[in-house]
Amino acid sequence: MNRIGFFISSVLVVLALLSSMLFVVDQRQFGVVYALGQIKEVITEPGLNFKLPPPFQNVTYIDKRLLTLDSSDTEPMLTAEKQRVVIDWYVRWRISDPSEYIRNVGLDETAGANQLSRVVRNAFQEEVNKHTVRELLSLKRDDLMTDVRREVLNVVKGAKPWGVDVVDVRITRIDYVEAITESVYRRMEAERKRVANELRSTGAAEGEKIRADADRQREVTIANAYREAQHIKGDGDAEASRIYAEAFGKDPQFAQFYRSLDAYKSTLNKKSDLVVVDPSSSEFFKIFRGGAAPAAAPGPARK
């Protein structure tokens, strides 16, 4: 029994020793092997590797992927015309030399991000001081980001290289500080209201002008139509008179007889009509006495 227990214990100790000597490096990481606190080896290729058991050798891992650093500082910066603006930015960076990074920056990615954030912030402040707000919002914005990246690279690759590479620096937002933003919004609102009122006034004046012109055209159209109607009516009356004259001129006695009948019809067209005259002496009833009605005797007006 003691032999079996000793054997099992020995196997477990060997397995524990082997597990402390074996380690795997992921393709997304650097493996850094330390020997008594000093960097012994940096493993850049993924796979299974060997080392001495602790405390003789230890291993740590550093991310080798492209990292993103977003701005977290909302402190305003001063432009060339002394305007206070807030700039949001981000940086794309990666660790390229783990040995230099550990010696000059820190043991993990957080240390590099903190130091890089301060460097980028100072570079932005220096470059923003050289430009106006209009330039920051125009095409010079790209030039600003290029200059900031160049200054950051000069720092991280200076006398004490950080072992990092800054791939890109980008501005995501440029805005005034909150107090100035409120003032700008109020001015913009007042300006929009002024323009709106001006457009309403111009539209009302234009509407009155259009309505007045429409009323004038209406009166002119009605007047022209009435004149044309009267002209046509006059021509029709003249043509009717001509036709009547021509027709009656062919037989004057019949014409007088027809006009007398028309006069009787107009005068005595209802049963309640009453005419008090002397038929024996009245020219109006001459046709009933067998004579022709005088041509000059007009009949009563048609009711």
matplotlib code that plots the C-alpha trace (Angstrom):
import matplotlib.pyplot as plt

x = [0.0, 2.8, 4.5, 1.2, 0.7, 4.3, 4.0, 0.8, 2.3, 5.4, 3.3, 1.2, 4.4, 5.8, 2.6, 2.5, 6.1, 5.5, 2.4, 4.4, 7.0, 4.6, 2.7, 0.7, 1.0, -2.1, -1.9, -3.3, -0.6, 3.1, 4.6, 7.2, 9.4, 11.0, 14.0, 14.5, 12.7, 14.6, 13.2, 14.6, 12.7, 9.9, 7.8, 6.0, 4.8, 1.8, 2.2, 3.4, 6.5, 8.8, 10.3, 11.8, 9.4, 8.7, 10.4, 13.1, 11.1, 7.6, 5.6, 3.2, 1.2, 0.8, -1.9, -0.5, -3.7, -4.6, -6.0, -8.4, -7.9, -10.9, -10.7, -12.1, -11.1, -13.7, -11.5, -11.8, -9.0, -8.3, -8.2, -6.2, -9.0, -9.2, -12.5, -13.0, -13.8, -14.2, -12.6, -13.4, -10.9, -9.6, -6.3, -5.5, -2.3, -0.5, 2.5, 5.3, 8.2, 7.2, 10.7, 10.9, 7.3, 7.8, 11.1, 9.8, 6.0, 4.6, 3.6, 0.2, -1.9, -3.5, -0.3, 0.4, -3.1, -2.8, 0.5, -0.5, -3.7, -1.7, 0.6, -2.3, -4.1, -1.0, -0.5, -4.1, -3.8, -0.7, -2.1, -5.6, -3.9, -2.6, -6.0, -9.3, -12.7, -13.5, -10.3, -11.0, -14.3, -12.9, -10.5, -7.6, -9.1, -7.3, -4.1, -4.6, -5.0, -1.9, 0.2, -1.0, -0.1, 3.4, 3.9, 2.8, 5.1, 8.0, 7.3, 6.8, 9.8, 12.1, 15.1, 13.3, 11.1, 7.9, 7.8, 4.4, 3.2, 0.4, -1.6, -4.1, -5.5, -9.0, -11.3, -14.9, -16.4, -15.6, -18.0, -18.1, -18.2, -21.7, -22.1, -21.0, -23.1, -26.3, -25.5, -24.8, -28.1, -30.0, -28.4, -29.2, -32.8, -33.2, -31.7, -34.0, -37.0, -36.0, -35.7, -39.0, -40.8, -39.2, -40.3, -43.9, -44.0, -42.7, -45.2, -48.1, -47.1, -46.7, -50.1, -51.8, -50.1, -51.3, -54.9, -55.0, -53.7, -56.3, -59.1, -58.0, -57.8, -61.3, -62.8, -61.1, -62.3, -65.9, -65.8, -64.4, -67.0, -69.9, -68.6, -68.4, -71.8, -73.4, -71.6, -73.0, -76.4, -76.4, -75.3, -78.1, -80.8, -79.6, -79.7, -83.2, -84.5, -83.1, -84.7, -88.0, -87.9, -87.0, -89.8, -92.4, -91.4, -92.7, -96.3, -96.9, -100.7, -99.9, -97.1, -99.5, -102.1, -99.4, -98.2, -101.8, -102.4, -99.2, -100.3, -103.7, -101.9, -99.7, -102.5, -105.2, -103.1, -105.0, -108.7, -108.5, -107.2, -109.6, -109.4, -111.8, -111.9, -114.5, -114.1, -116.0, -113.6, -110.4, -107.6, -106.5, -109.5, -109.6, -108.6, -111.9, -113.8, -112.2, -109.6, -105.8, -104.1, -102.1, -98.4, -97.5, -99.8, -97.5, -98.9, -98.8, -95.7, -95.5, -96.1]
y = [0.0, 2.4, 1.7, 2.4, 5.6, 6.7, 5.9, 7.9, 10.8, 10.7, 10.7, 13.7, 15.6, 14.9, 16.0, 19.2, 19.9, 19.3, 21.5, 24.3, 23.9, 23.8, 26.9, 27.8, 31.1, 32.2, 33.7, 37.0, 37.3, 37.7, 35.3, 36.9, 34.5, 36.0, 34.5, 35.8, 39.1, 39.6, 39.1, 35.9, 35.4, 36.9, 34.3, 35.8, 32.6, 30.7, 27.2, 25.0, 26.1, 25.0, 26.9, 26.2, 25.7, 28.7, 30.4, 30.0, 31.2, 32.8, 33.7, 36.7, 37.5, 40.8, 41.5, 41.8, 42.9, 46.3, 48.2, 51.2, 54.0, 56.4, 59.8, 60.0, 63.6, 66.3, 69.2, 71.9, 73.1, 76.7, 77.4, 80.2, 82.7, 81.6, 79.6, 76.8, 73.5, 69.9, 67.3, 63.6, 61.4, 57.8, 56.2, 52.8, 51.4, 48.1, 46.8, 46.0, 45.3, 43.6, 44.0, 47.7, 48.1, 46.3, 48.2, 51.7, 51.5, 48.8, 45.2, 45.3, 47.2, 49.5, 51.1, 51.9, 53.2, 55.6, 57.1, 57.2, 59.0, 61.8, 62.1, 62.3, 64.9, 67.1, 66.8, 67.8, 70.8, 72.0, 71.6, 73.0, 76.2, 76.8, 76.6, 78.5, 76.8, 77.3, 75.5, 72.6, 72.1, 72.5, 70.5, 71.3, 68.8, 66.0, 68.0, 68.4, 64.6, 63.9, 66.4, 64.9, 61.4, 62.6, 64.2, 61.1, 59.0, 61.3, 60.7, 56.9, 56.4, 58.9, 58.4, 55.7, 53.8, 52.5, 49.5, 50.5, 51.7, 54.3, 53.4, 56.1, 59.2, 60.3, 63.1, 62.0, 65.2, 68.9, 71.0, 74.1, 73.7, 73.5, 77.1, 78.4, 75.7, 76.9, 80.5, 79.3, 77.4, 80.4, 82.6, 80.0, 79.8, 83.6, 83.7, 80.9, 82.7, 85.9, 84.2, 82.5, 85.7, 87.4, 84.6, 84.8, 88.5, 88.2, 85.4, 87.4, 90.4, 88.2, 86.6, 90.0, 91.0, 87.8, 88.2, 91.9, 90.9, 88.1, 90.5, 93.0, 90.3, 89.2, 92.7, 93.2, 89.8, 90.5, 93.9, 92.6, 89.8, 92.2, 94.5, 91.6, 90.4, 93.8, 94.0, 90.6, 91.5, 94.8, 92.9, 90.4, 93.1, 94.9, 91.7, 90.9, 94.3, 94.0, 90.6, 91.9, 95.0, 92.9, 90.4, 93.0, 95.1, 92.4, 92.8, 95.9, 95.2, 91.8, 93.2, 95.7, 92.9, 90.7, 93.5, 94.3, 90.7, 90.7, 93.8, 92.2, 89.1, 91.2, 93.3, 90.6, 87.6, 86.9, 86.4, 89.1, 91.8, 94.6, 97.3, 100.3, 101.8, 102.7, 100.1, 102.3, 105.2, 103.6, 103.1, 100.1, 98.0, 99.3, 95.8, 94.4, 97.0, 95.7, 98.4, 98.2, 99.1, 102.2, 101.5, 104.2, 102.9, 100.9, 98.1, 98.1, 96.8, 93.1, 92.1]
z = [0.0, 0.9, -2.5, -4.4, -2.5, -3.0, -6.7, -7.1, -5.2, -7.4, -10.6, -9.3, -8.5, -11.9, -13.6, -11.6, -12.4, -16.1, -16.1, -14.6, -17.3, -20.2, -21.5, -24.6, -26.4, -28.2, -31.7, -30.3, -27.6, -27.0, -24.4, -22.1, -20.1, -16.9, -15.2, -11.7, -12.6, -15.9, -19.4, -20.6, -23.8, -25.9, -27.8, -30.8, -32.5, -31.2, -29.9, -27.0, -25.2, -22.3, -19.4, -16.0, -13.2, -10.8, -9.2, -11.7, -14.6, -15.0, -18.1, -18.7, -21.8, -23.7, -26.3, -29.8, -31.5, -32.8, -29.8, -29.6, -27.1, -26.7, -25.1, -21.6, -20.7, -21.2, -20.2, -22.9, -25.1, -26.3, -30.0, -31.7, -31.1, -27.4, -27.9, -25.5, -27.3, -26.4, -28.7, -28.7, -30.3, -30.6, -31.3, -33.0, -31.6, -31.0, -29.1, -31.5, -29.2, -25.9, -24.4, -24.8, -23.8, -20.5, -19.7, -20.6, -20.2, -18.0, -17.7, -19.3, -21.9, -19.3, -18.5, -22.1, -22.7, -19.7, -20.8, -24.5, -23.5, -21.8, -24.8, -27.3, -25.1, -25.0, -28.8, -29.4, -27.1, -28.9, -32.3, -31.5, -30.2, -33.7, -35.4, -35.3, -34.9, -38.5, -39.5, -37.1, -38.8, -42.4, -44.5, -42.1, -39.7, -41.6, -41.4, -37.6, -37.1, -39.2, -37.2, -33.9, -35.0, -36.0, -32.7, -30.8, -32.9, -32.1, -28.4, -28.4, -30.7, -29.0, -26.8, -24.8, -27.3, -26.0, -28.2, -29.6, -33.0, -33.4, -36.5, -36.7, -34.8, -35.5, -34.2, -33.6, -32.3, -32.0, -29.9, -27.8, -24.0, -22.6, -21.6, -25.0, -26.8, -25.1, -26.1, -29.7, -29.8, -28.5, -31.2, -33.9, -32.6, -32.7, -36.2, -37.5, -36.0, -37.6, -41.0, -40.5, -39.7, -42.6, -44.9, -43.4, -44.0, -47.6, -48.2, -46.9, -49.0, -52.1, -51.3, -51.1, -54.4, -56.1, -54.7, -55.9, -59.3, -59.5, -58.5, -61.1, -63.8, -62.8, -63.1, -66.5, -67.7, -66.6, -68.2, -71.4, -71.4, -70.7, -73.5, -75.9, -74.9, -75.4, -78.8, -79.8, -78.5, -80.5, -83.6, -83.0, -82.5, -85.6, -87.6, -86.2, -87.1, -90.6, -91.0, -89.7, -91.9, -94.9, -94.2, -93.4, -96.5, -98.8, -97.6, -95.5, -94.9, -93.6, -91.5, -90.0, -89.4, -87.7, -85.5, -84.5, -83.5, -81.5, -79.7, -78.9, -77.7, -75.4, -74.1, -73.6, -72.7, -69.4, -68.6, -65.9, -68.3, -68.8, -71.5, -71.4, -74.9, -77.5, -80.2, -82.7, -82.5, -81.2, -83.7, -81.6, -82.7, -86.2, -87.6, -86.2, -88.2, -91.4, -91.8, -91.7, -88.4, -88.7, -89.0, -86.4, -83.7, -81.3, -79.3, -75.5, -73.9, -73.4, -69.8]

ax = plt.figure().add_subplot(projection="3d")
ax.plot(x, y, z, "-o")
ax.set_aspect("equal")
plt.show()
